Amino acid sequence: MEFSSKLIEKAVNEMSQLPGIGKRTALRLVLHLLKQPKEQTGFLAQAIVTMREDIKYCDSCHNISDSVLCEICSNKNRNHQIICVVEDIRDVMAIENTGQFRGIYHVLGGKISPIDGVGPSQLNITTLVQKVKSGSVNEIIFALSSTMEGDTTNFYIYKQIGDSEIIVSTIARGISVGDELEYADEVTLGRSILHRVPFEKSLKNN
């Protein structure tokens, strides 16, 4: 792709690094920004810079937050004795959109995947185990995607907390095997949360 301006070329190259954005789409976006008032482009640039510099991760659940504790963890109306374990922040958003879950979350930051070099130590598993052993948790809900990596992660955590007298459940398989949570429709995901099953039962079905 030939550019008449090095400035445009640099902007397109940076924009095309975003997920799902190719060079042609990046060029359209850059040209669109050029047509906007300078202050509008400035607002966008400043919002991105501020987000990158000031964003925090919740000390309790590792969700993105504007403060030390996220809005969910600091909400006294949530049931803090039920923890829904998810892979990443997008899964929190997906489940929250269903309006069916009133507990809190724990964001692992990924799944155990030896082939990708991701082991338990790279994930937020230790803090989850500490929460369970503190005695403040009644139920853990595994809400990871139905993949080999997701099932491996579930089983690893289950073994870590197996001696604790709490309910360990997993979302119902309304989510197809191999599907990611963020792509599930809200009705299916909501039903999967409501009709969760004991984790031991899910092991027998595999």
Phi and psi restraints in degrees (value plus and minus 20) as a CYANA .aco file:
   2 GLU   PHI    -111.3   -71.3
   2 GLU   PSI     119.3   159.3
   3 PHE   PHI    -141.6  -101.6
   3 PHE   PSI     122.7   162.7
   4 SER   PHI    -108.1   -68.1
   4 SER   PSI     -26.1    13.9
   5 SER   PHI    -158.2  -118.2
   5 SER   PSI     110.3   150.3
   6 LYS   PHI     -86.8   -46.8
   6 LYS   PSI     -50.9   -10.9
   7 LEU   PHI     -86.4   -46.4
   7 LEU   PSI     -62.6   -22.6
   8 ILE   PHI     -84.1   -44.1
   8 ILE   PSI     -64.1   -24.1
   9 GLU   PHI     -79.4   -39.4
   9 GLU   PSI     -63.5   -23.5
  10 LYS   PHI     -84.7   -44.7
  10 LYS   PSI     -63.4   -23.4
  11 ALA   PHI     -82.8   -42.8
  11 ALA   PSI     -62.2   -22.2
  12 VAL   PHI     -84.5   -44.5
  12 VAL   PSI     -62.8   -22.8
  13 ASN   PHI     -81.6   -41.6
  13 ASN   PSI     -60.3   -20.3
  14 GLU   PHI     -89.8   -49.8
  14 GLU   PSI     -62.8   -22.8
  15 MET   PHI     -85.0   -45.0
  15 MET   PSI     -55.1   -15.1
  16 SER   PHI     -93.1   -53.1
  16 SER   PSI     -27.4    12.6
  17 GLN   PHI     -98.4   -58.4
  17 GLN   PSI     -32.3     7.7
  18 LEU   PHI     -92.2   -52.2
  18 LEU   PSI     128.2   168.2
  19 PRO   PHI     -79.0   -39.0
  19 PRO   PSI     111.6   151.6
  20 GLY   PHI      57.3    97.3
  20 GLY   PSI     -14.7    25.3
  21 ILE   PHI    -129.5   -89.5
  21 ILE   PSI      91.0   131.0
  22 GLY   PHI    -108.0   -68.0
  22 GLY   PSI    -200.0  -160.0
  23 LYS   PHI     -82.8   -42.8
  23 LYS   PSI     -60.6   -20.6
  24 ARG   PHI     -87.2   -47.2
  24 ARG   PSI     -63.3   -23.3
  25 THR   PHI     -84.7   -44.7
  25 THR   PSI     -60.6   -20.6
  26 ALA   PHI     -81.0   -41.0
  26 ALA   PSI     -60.8   -20.8
  27 LEU   PHI     -83.7   -43.7
  27 LEU   PSI     -62.2   -22.2
  28 ARG   PHI     -79.8   -39.8
  28 ARG   PSI     -63.3   -23.3
  29 LEU   PHI     -85.4   -45.4
  29 LEU   PSI     -62.1   -22.1
  30 VAL   PHI     -84.8   -44.8
  30 VAL   PSI     -63.9   -23.9
  31 LEU   PHI     -85.9   -45.9
  31 LEU   PSI     -54.2   -14.2
  32 HIS   PHI     -83.5   -43.5
  32 HIS   PSI     -63.8   -23.8
  33 LEU   PHI     -82.1   -42.1
  33 LEU   PSI     -54.8   -14.8
  34 LEU   PHI     -83.8   -43.8
  34 LEU   PSI     -50.2   -10.2
  35 LYS   PHI    -100.3   -60.3
  35 LYS   PSI     -37.4     2.6
  36 GLN   PHI     -99.6   -59.6
  36 GLN   PSI     135.9   175.9
  37 PRO   PHI     -77.0   -37.0
  37 PRO   PSI     125.5   165.5
  38 LYS   PHI     -76.8   -36.8
  38 LYS   PSI     -57.5   -17.5
  39 GLU   PHI     -86.6   -46.6
  39 GLU   PSI     -51.7   -11.7
  40 GLN   PHI     -86.0   -46.0
  40 GLN   PSI     -63.4   -23.4
  41 THR   PHI     -84.0   -44.0
  41 THR   PSI     -56.4   -16.4
  42 GLY   PHI     -84.0   -44.0
  42 GLY   PSI     -59.6   -19.6
  43 PHE   PHI     -80.9   -40.9
  43 PHE   PSI     -63.3   -23.3
  44 LEU   PHI     -83.5   -43.5
  44 LEU   PSI     -67.8   -27.8
  45 ALA   PHI     -81.3   -41.3
  45 ALA   PSI     -62.8   -22.8
  46 GLN   PHI     -87.7   -47.7
  46 GLN   PSI     -57.4   -17.4
  47 ALA   PHI     -82.8   -42.8
  47 ALA   PSI     -60.1   -20.1
  48 ILE   PHI     -88.0   -48.0
  48 ILE   PSI     -64.3   -24.3
  49 VAL   PHI     -83.5   -43.5
  49 VAL   PSI     -65.0   -25.0
  50 THR   PHI     -83.2   -43.2
  50 THR   PSI     -63.7   -23.7
  51 MET   PHI     -78.1   -38.1
  51 MET   PSI     -67.1   -27.1
  52 ARG   PHI     -85.6   -45.6
  52 ARG   PSI     -55.8   -15.8
  53 GLU   PHI    -103.9   -63.9
  53 GLU   PSI     -54.0   -14.0
  54 ASP   PHI    -125.7   -85.7
  54 ASP   PSI     -29.8    10.2
  55 ILE   PHI     -84.6   -44.6
  55 ILE   PSI     123.8   163.8
  56 LYS   PHI    -145.2  -105.2
  56 LYS   PSI     148.7   188.7
  57 TYR   PHI    -138.7   -98.7
  57 TYR   PSI     111.0   151.0
  58 CYS   PHI     -74.4   -34.4
  58 CYS   PSI     110.9   150.9
  59 ASP   PHI     -84.6   -44.6
  59 ASP   PSI     -42.8    -2.8
  60 SER   PHI    -114.1   -74.1
  60 SER   PSI     -70.9   -30.9
  61 CYS   PHI    -132.6   -92.6
  61 CYS   PSI     -28.8    11.2
  62 HIS   PHI      53.9    93.9
  62 HIS   PSI      -4.0    36.0
  63 ASN   PHI     -95.7   -55.7
  63 ASN   PSI     138.3   178.3
  64 ILE   PHI     -87.5   -47.5
  64 ILE   PSI     127.2   167.2
  65 SER   PHI    -177.5  -137.5
  65 SER   PSI     140.2   180.2
  66 ASP   PHI    -113.0   -73.0
  66 ASP   PSI     -30.7     9.3
  67 SER   PHI    -158.4  -118.4
  67 SER   PSI    -195.8  -155.8
  68 VAL   PHI     -80.8   -40.8
  68 VAL   PSI     -60.2   -20.2
  69 LEU   PHI    -133.2   -93.2
  69 LEU   PSI     117.1   157.1
  70 CYS   PHI     -91.5   -51.5
  70 CYS   PSI     148.1   188.1
  71 GLU   PHI     -83.1   -43.1
  71 GLU   PSI     -51.3   -11.3
  72 ILE   PHI     -91.5   -51.5
  72 ILE   PSI     -68.1   -28.1
  73 CYS   PHI     -86.9   -46.9
  73 CYS   PSI     -49.6    -9.6
  74 SER   PHI    -107.6   -67.6
  74 SER   PSI     -23.5    16.5
  75 ASN   PHI    -102.4   -62.4
  75 ASN   PSI      94.3   134.3
  76 LYS   PHI     -91.8   -51.8
  76 LYS   PSI     -34.7     5.3
  77 ASN   PHI    -103.5   -63.5
  77 ASN   PSI     -27.6    12.4
  78 ARG   PHI    -103.8   -63.8
  78 ARG   PSI     134.2   174.2
  79 ASN   PHI    -105.6   -65.6
  79 ASN   PSI      83.2   123.2
  80 HIS   PHI     -99.5   -59.5
  80 HIS   PSI     -20.5    19.5
  81 GLN   PHI    -112.8   -72.8
  81 GLN   PSI     -26.8    13.2
  82 ILE   PHI    -136.8   -96.8
  82 ILE   PSI     101.7   141.7
  83 ILE   PHI    -135.9   -95.9
  83 ILE   PSI     105.7   145.7
  84 CYS   PHI    -117.8   -77.8
  84 CYS   PSI      97.9   137.9
  85 VAL   PHI    -110.9   -70.9
  85 VAL   PSI     101.3   141.3
  86 VAL   PHI    -146.4  -106.4
  86 VAL   PSI     145.0   185.0
  87 GLU   PHI     -95.9   -55.9
  87 GLU   PSI     -71.8   -31.8
  88 ASP   PHI    -165.6  -125.6
  88 ASP   PSI    -197.2  -157.2
  89 ILE   PHI     -82.4   -42.4
  89 ILE   PSI     -53.9   -13.9
  90 ARG   PHI     -83.4   -43.4
  90 ARG   PSI     -50.9   -10.9
  91 ASP   PHI     -90.1   -50.1
  91 ASP   PSI     -56.0   -16.0
  92 VAL   PHI     -79.3   -39.3
  92 VAL   PSI     -67.2   -27.2
  93 MET   PHI     -81.4   -41.4
  93 MET   PSI     -61.4   -21.4
  94 ALA   PHI     -83.7   -43.7
  94 ALA   PSI     -65.1   -25.1
  95 ILE   PHI     -90.0   -50.0
  95 ILE   PSI     -59.9   -19.9
  96 GLU   PHI     -80.6   -40.6
  96 GLU   PSI     -54.9   -14.9
  97 ASN   PHI     -86.0   -46.0
  97 ASN   PSI     -40.1    -0.1
  98 THR   PHI     -95.7   -55.7
  98 THR   PSI     -46.2    -6.2
  99 GLY   PHI      49.9    89.9
  99 GLY   PSI      -4.8    35.2
 100 GLN   PHI    -124.3   -84.3
 100 GLN   PSI     -25.7    14.3
 101 PHE   PHI    -141.4  -101.4
 101 PHE   PSI     107.8   147.8
 102 ARG   PHI    -139.2   -99.2
 102 ARG   PSI      -5.2    34.8
 103 GLY   PHI    -108.0   -68.0
 103 GLY   PSI    -174.9  -134.9
 104 ILE   PHI    -140.0  -100.0
 104 ILE   PSI     158.7   198.7
 105 TYR   PHI    -141.5  -101.5
 105 TYR   PSI     146.7   186.7
 106 HIS   PHI    -160.4  -120.4
 106 HIS   PSI      96.7   136.7
 107 VAL   PHI    -114.6   -74.6
 107 VAL   PSI      96.6   136.6
 108 LEU   PHI     -94.2   -54.2
 108 LEU   PSI     -51.3   -11.3
 109 GLY   PHI      66.6   106.6
 109 GLY   PSI      -0.8    39.2
 110 GLY   PHI     125.0   165.0
 110 GLY   PSI    -188.5  -148.5
 111 LYS   PHI    -150.9  -110.9
 111 LYS   PSI     133.8   173.8
 112 ILE   PHI     -85.4   -45.4
 112 ILE   PSI     103.3   143.3
 113 SER   PHI    -169.3  -129.3
 113 SER   PSI      69.4   109.4
 114 PRO   PHI     -74.9   -34.9
 114 PRO   PSI     -55.6   -15.6
 115 ILE   PHI     -85.3   -45.3
 115 ILE   PSI     -45.5    -5.5
 116 ASP   PHI    -119.3   -79.3
 116 ASP   PSI     -15.3    24.7
 117 GLY   PHI      55.6    95.6
 117 GLY   PSI       1.6    41.6
 118 VAL   PHI    -124.3   -84.3
 118 VAL   PSI      93.0   133.0
 119 GLY   PHI    -130.3   -90.3
 119 GLY   PSI     156.1   196.1
 120 PRO   PHI     -75.2   -35.2
 120 PRO   PSI     -54.0   -14.0
 121 SER   PHI     -89.1   -49.1
 121 SER   PSI     -38.9     1.1
 122 GLN   PHI    -105.6   -65.6
 122 GLN   PSI     -26.3    13.7
 123 LEU   PHI    -130.6   -90.6
 123 LEU   PSI     145.0   185.0
 124 ASN   PHI    -106.0   -66.0
 124 ASN   PSI      40.9    80.9
 125 ILE   PHI    -113.5   -73.5
 125 ILE   PSI     -58.9   -18.9
 126 THR   PHI     -78.0   -38.0
 126 THR   PSI     -63.3   -23.3
 127 THR   PHI     -87.5   -47.5
 127 THR   PSI     -51.0   -11.0
 128 LEU   PHI     -87.6   -47.6
 128 LEU   PSI     -65.4   -25.4
 129 VAL   PHI     -81.4   -41.4
 129 VAL   PSI     -58.6   -18.6
 130 GLN   PHI     -82.6   -42.6
 130 GLN   PSI     -60.3   -20.3
 131 LYS   PHI     -81.1   -41.1
 131 LYS   PSI     -64.8   -24.8
 132 VAL   PHI     -83.6   -43.6
 132 VAL   PSI     -64.7   -24.7
 133 LYS   PHI     -92.5   -52.5
 133 LYS   PSI     -35.2     4.8
 134 SER   PHI     -93.8   -53.8
 134 SER   PSI     -36.1     3.9
 135 GLY   PHI      67.1   107.1
 135 GLY   PSI     -12.4    27.6
 136 SER   PHI    -115.3   -75.3
 136 SER   PSI     -17.3    22.7
 137 VAL   PHI    -136.4   -96.4
 137 VAL   PSI     114.3   154.3
 138 ASN   PHI    -120.4   -80.4
 138 ASN   PSI     -51.1   -11.1
 139 GLU   PHI    -166.9  -126.9
 139 GLU   PSI     120.0   160.0
 140 ILE   PHI    -133.9   -93.9
 140 ILE   PSI     108.4   148.4
 141 ILE   PHI    -132.0   -92.0
 141 ILE   PSI      98.6   138.6
 142 PHE   PHI    -101.8   -61.8
 142 PHE   PSI     101.3   141.3
 143 ALA   PHI    -147.6  -107.6
 143 ALA   PSI      24.5    64.5
 144 LEU   PHI    -109.1   -69.1
 144 LEU   PSI     140.4   180.4
 145 SER   PHI     -83.8   -43.8
 145 SER   PSI     131.6   171.6
 146 SER   PHI    -101.5   -61.5
 146 SER   PSI      42.9    82.9
 147 THR   PHI    -140.7  -100.7
 147 THR   PSI     150.7   190.7
 148 MET   PHI     -79.4   -39.4
 148 MET   PSI     -61.0   -21.0
 149 GLU   PHI     -85.9   -45.9
 149 GLU   PSI     -61.0   -21.0
 150 GLY   PHI     -84.0   -44.0
 150 GLY   PSI     -65.1   -25.1
 151 ASP   PHI     -85.1   -45.1
 151 ASP   PSI     -57.7   -17.7
 152 THR   PHI     -83.4   -43.4
 152 THR   PSI     -62.4   -22.4
 153 THR   PHI     -85.5   -45.5
 153 THR   PSI     -64.6   -24.6
 154 ASN   PHI     -75.7   -35.7
 154 ASN   PSI     -68.5   -28.5
 155 PHE   PHI     -85.4   -45.4
 155 PHE   PSI     -59.0   -19.0
 156 TYR   PHI     -81.5   -41.5
 156 TYR   PSI     -67.5   -27.5
 157 ILE   PHI     -84.6   -44.6
 157 ILE   PSI     -61.1   -21.1
 158 TYR   PHI     -77.7   -37.7
 158 TYR   PSI     -61.7   -21.7
 159 LYS   PHI     -87.4   -47.4
 159 LYS   PSI     -51.4   -11.4
 160 GLN   PHI     -91.3   -51.3
 160 GLN   PSI     -50.2   -10.2
 161 ILE   PHI    -132.9   -92.9
 161 ILE   PSI      -9.4    30.6
 162 GLY   PHI     -78.3   -38.3
 162 GLY   PSI     -47.2    -7.2
 163 ASP   PHI    -108.8   -68.8
 163 ASP   PSI     -17.2    22.8
 164 SER   PHI    -110.2   -70.2
 164 SER   PSI     120.7   160.7
 165 GLU   PHI    -106.9   -66.9
 165 GLU   PSI      48.3    88.3
 166 ILE   PHI    -149.8  -109.8
 166 ILE   PSI     143.9   183.9
 167 ILE   PHI     -99.6   -59.6
 167 ILE   PSI     109.9   149.9
 168 VAL   PHI    -138.9   -98.9
 168 VAL   PSI      95.5   135.5
 169 SER   PHI    -147.0  -107.0
 169 SER   PSI     150.1   190.1
 170 THR   PHI    -156.0  -116.0
 170 THR   PSI     131.4   171.4
 171 ILE   PHI     -82.2   -42.2
 171 ILE   PSI     126.4   166.4
 172 ALA   PHI     -82.6   -42.6
 172 ALA   PSI     133.7   173.7
 173 ARG   PHI    -101.3   -61.3
 173 ARG   PSI      22.7    62.7
 174 GLY   PHI     -91.3   -51.3
 174 GLY   PSI     -38.7     1.3
 175 ILE   PHI    -107.7   -67.7
 175 ILE   PSI     104.4   144.4
 176 SER   PHI     -81.3   -41.3
 176 SER   PSI     127.0   167.0
 177 VAL   PHI     -80.8   -40.8
 177 VAL   PSI     109.9   149.9
 178 GLY   PHI      75.0   115.0
 178 GLY   PSI     -29.8    10.2
 179 ASP   PHI    -102.4   -62.4
 179 ASP   PSI     130.2   170.2
 180 GLU   PHI    -113.1   -73.1
 180 GLU   PSI     124.7   164.7
 181 LEU   PHI     -80.5   -40.5
 181 LEU   PSI     -59.0   -19.0
 182 GLU   PHI     -84.2   -44.2
 182 GLU   PSI     -39.6     0.4
 183 TYR   PHI    -116.7   -76.7
 183 TYR   PSI     -23.0    17.0
 184 ALA   PHI     -97.1   -57.1
 184 ALA   PSI     125.3   165.3
 185 ASP   PHI     -92.0   -52.0
 185 ASP   PSI     136.6   176.6
 186 GLU   PHI     -84.1   -44.1
 186 GLU   PSI     -56.3   -16.3
 187 VAL   PHI     -85.4   -45.4
 187 VAL   PSI     -67.8   -27.8
 188 THR   PHI     -82.8   -42.8
 188 THR   PSI     -64.4   -24.4
 189 LEU   PHI     -85.9   -45.9
 189 LEU   PSI     -61.0   -21.0
 190 GLY   PHI     -81.7   -41.7
 190 GLY   PSI     -63.5   -23.5
 191 ARG   PHI     -85.6   -45.6
 191 ARG   PSI     -55.0   -15.0
 192 SER   PHI     -84.7   -44.7
 192 SER   PSI     -55.2   -15.2
 193 ILE   PHI     -90.5   -50.5
 193 ILE   PSI     -67.4   -27.4
 194 LEU   PHI     -85.5   -45.5
 194 LEU   PSI     -57.7   -17.7
 195 HIS   PHI    -122.7   -82.7
 195 HIS   PSI      16.1    56.1
 196 ARG   PHI     -80.6   -40.6
 196 ARG   PSI     135.9   175.9
 197 VAL   PHI    -143.5  -103.5
 197 VAL   PSI     136.4   176.4
 198 PRO   PHI     -76.5   -36.5
 198 PRO   PSI     118.8   158.8
 199 PHE   PHI     -82.0   -42.0
 199 PHE   PSI     -55.5   -15.5
 200 GLU   PHI     -80.5   -40.5
 200 GLU   PSI     -57.1   -17.1
 201 LYS   PHI     -86.5   -46.5
 201 LYS   PSI     -56.6   -16.6
 202 SER   PHI     -87.9   -47.9
 202 SER   PSI     -49.9    -9.9
 203 LEU   PHI     -86.4   -46.4
 203 LEU   PSI     -59.8   -19.8
 204 LYS   PHI     -88.3   -48.3
 204 LYS   PSI     -47.9    -7.9
 205 ASN   PHI    -102.8   -62.8
 205 ASN   PSI     -32.6     7.4
